[in-house]
Amino acid sequence: MSVSSPSASPAVGAAPSQADLLDFVRRTAADAELIASLPLDPEGRTWVRLEGPGGSEAWLIGWPPGTGTGWHDHADSIGAFLTASGELTEYSLAARLPTDGWKTLELDEGVDRERRLSAGNGRAFGHHHVHEVLNESTDRHAVSVHAYYPPLPRIRRYSRTGQVLRLEQVERPEDWQ
């Protein structure tokens, strides 16, 4: 299902910037009727595709208690996300990783970052940003808005044991439809 959301603001023909995407997710998350329209499932994440700014890909996502994404990146896309209700936690790596040609990396000490994003809080990120997002609540759903540009060409999924990050899978858009 595709839903129209608050109007996007990049100049016609211009690719949206990280700031444009963050502005879009902020305005969209403020649309209480849209947020309330997302069906929530107690067992798994739910999502609805939105019309993002400047040809970007956007999603409204519901997170049951205890759910998360696992470690991943959005390859060559920039992005932004914002918590509309509840609270999400983002664990990320403050390190630029090689983009291709590796299966296992040993991470340096001190690269881990943690952000708690309560309702109304979010962030933008650049290319190849490796993170995982979790709803660590034991009893409350969270809802968030996400936008990516260009539309996601692939997502790389990782496993992590200590300081070792291992590429496990590469997903393409046809895998998510």
C-alpha positions in Angstrom: 0.0 0.0 0.0 1.3 3.5 -0.8 0.2 6.4 1.2 0.5 10.1 0.4 2.2 12.0 3.1 3.2 15.6 3.9 4.5 17.4 0.8 8.2 17.2 0.1 10.3 20.2 -0.3 13.5 19.6 -2.4 13.7 21.7 -5.6 12.1 20.1 -8.6 14.6 17.7 -10.1 17.0 18.0 -7.2 18.0 14.9 -5.2 16.9 15.2 -1.6 19.7 15.8 0.9 20.0 14.2 4.4 18.5 17.4 5.8 15.5 17.1 3.3 14.9 13.5 4.3 15.1 14.4 8.0 12.7 17.3 7.5 10.3 14.9 5.7 10.4 12.2 8.4 9.8 14.9 11.1 6.8 16.4 9.3 5.4 12.9 8.5 5.8 11.7 12.1 3.8 14.7 13.2 0.8 13.5 11.2 -1.1 11.9 14.0 -3.8 10.5 11.7 -1.3 8.8 9.5 0.6 7.3 12.4 -2.6 6.0 14.0 -3.6 4.4 10.6 -0.7 1.9 10.7 -1.9 -1.6 11.6 0.1 -3.0 14.5 0.9 -6.7 14.9 1.9 -8.0 18.3 4.2 -10.6 16.6 6.1 -8.8 13.9 6.9 -5.5 12.4 4.4 -3.9 10.0 5.0 -1.3 7.3 3.4 0.9 4.8 5.2 2.5 1.9 4.9 6.3 1.7 5.6 8.9 -1.1 9.0 10.4 -0.2 10.5 13.7 -1.3 12.3 13.9 -4.7 11.8 10.3 -5.7 13.0 8.9 -2.3 11.7 5.7 -0.8 9.9 6.2 2.5 8.2 3.8 5.0 6.0 4.0 8.1 7.1 1.1 10.3 5.5 -0.4 13.4 7.7 -2.2 15.9 6.2 -4.6 18.5 8.0 -4.9 21.9 11.4 -6.6 21.5 11.8 -6.4 17.8 14.7 -5.1 15.7 16.4 -5.0 12.4 19.7 -6.8 13.1 22.9 -5.2 11.9 22.6 -3.8 8.3 23.4 -0.9 6.0 21.6 0.8 3.2 24.5 0.6 0.7 24.7 3.7 -1.5 21.6 5.4 -0.1 21.5 8.2 2.4 18.6 8.2 4.8 16.8 9.5 7.9 14.4 8.1 10.4 12.4 9.4 13.3 10.5 7.8 16.1 6.8 8.9 15.9 5.7 7.0 19.0 7.3 4.9 21.6 11.1 4.7 21.8 13.7 3.1 19.5 17.4 2.4 20.2 20.0 2.7 17.4 23.3 0.9 17.8 25.7 2.1 15.1 29.4 2.0 14.0 31.3 5.3 13.9 33.6 3.8 11.2 33.8 3.9 7.5 33.8 0.2 6.3 35.0 -1.0 2.9 32.0 -1.1 0.6 32.6 -4.4 -1.1 35.0 -7.3 -1.4 35.0 -8.5 2.3 33.2 -11.1 4.3 34.6 -10.6 7.8 36.1 -7.5 9.5 37.6 -7.0 12.9 36.3 -3.6 14.3 38.5 -1.2 16.2 37.7 -0.6 19.8 35.6 2.6 20.4 33.6 2.5 17.2 30.3 1.7 18.9 27.6 4.3 19.3 24.2 4.1 21.0 21.3 6.5 20.6 17.9 6.3 22.3 15.3 8.0 20.1 12.1 8.8 22.0 9.0 10.1 20.1 9.9 13.2 18.1 13.6 12.3 17.9 15.5 11.0 14.9 18.6 11.2 12.8 20.0 11.4 9.3 22.8 9.3 8.0 25.2 9.0 5.0 26.1 6.2 2.6 27.2 2.8 4.0 25.9 3.6 7.6 26.0 0.3 9.5 23.5 0.1 12.3 20.7 -1.9 14.0 17.5 -0.4 15.3 15.5 -2.0 18.2 12.4 -1.5 20.2 13.7 -2.6 23.5 10.4 -2.0 25.3 8.9 -5.1 26.9 5.3 -3.8 26.6 4.9 -0.9 24.1 4.9 -0.7 20.4 7.0 2.0 18.6 6.2 3.6 15.3 8.8 5.3 13.1 9.1 7.0 9.7 12.1 6.3 7.4 13.3 7.8 4.1 16.1 6.8 1.7 17.6 8.3 -1.4 18.2 6.9 -3.9 15.6 4.2 -3.3 17.3 1.3 -1.7 19.3 -0.6 -4.3 20.3 -3.2 -1.7 20.6 -3.9 2.0 23.6 -5.7 3.4 22.9 -7.8 6.5 25.6 -8.6 9.1 26.1 -10.7 12.1 28.3 -9.5 14.9 30.2 -11.3 17.6 32.2 -9.1 19.8 34.4 -6.9 17.5 33.9 -9.2 14.5 31.4 -8.1 11.8 30.5 -10.7 9.2 28.6 -10.1 6.0 25.7 -12.6 5.9 23.4 -11.6 3.1 22.7 -9.0 0.4 19.0 -8.3 -0.2 17.6 -6.5 -3.2 14.3 -4.6 -3.5 12.5 -7.7 -5.0 13.2 -9.5 -1.7 11.1 -7.0 0.3 8.0 -6.6 -1.9 
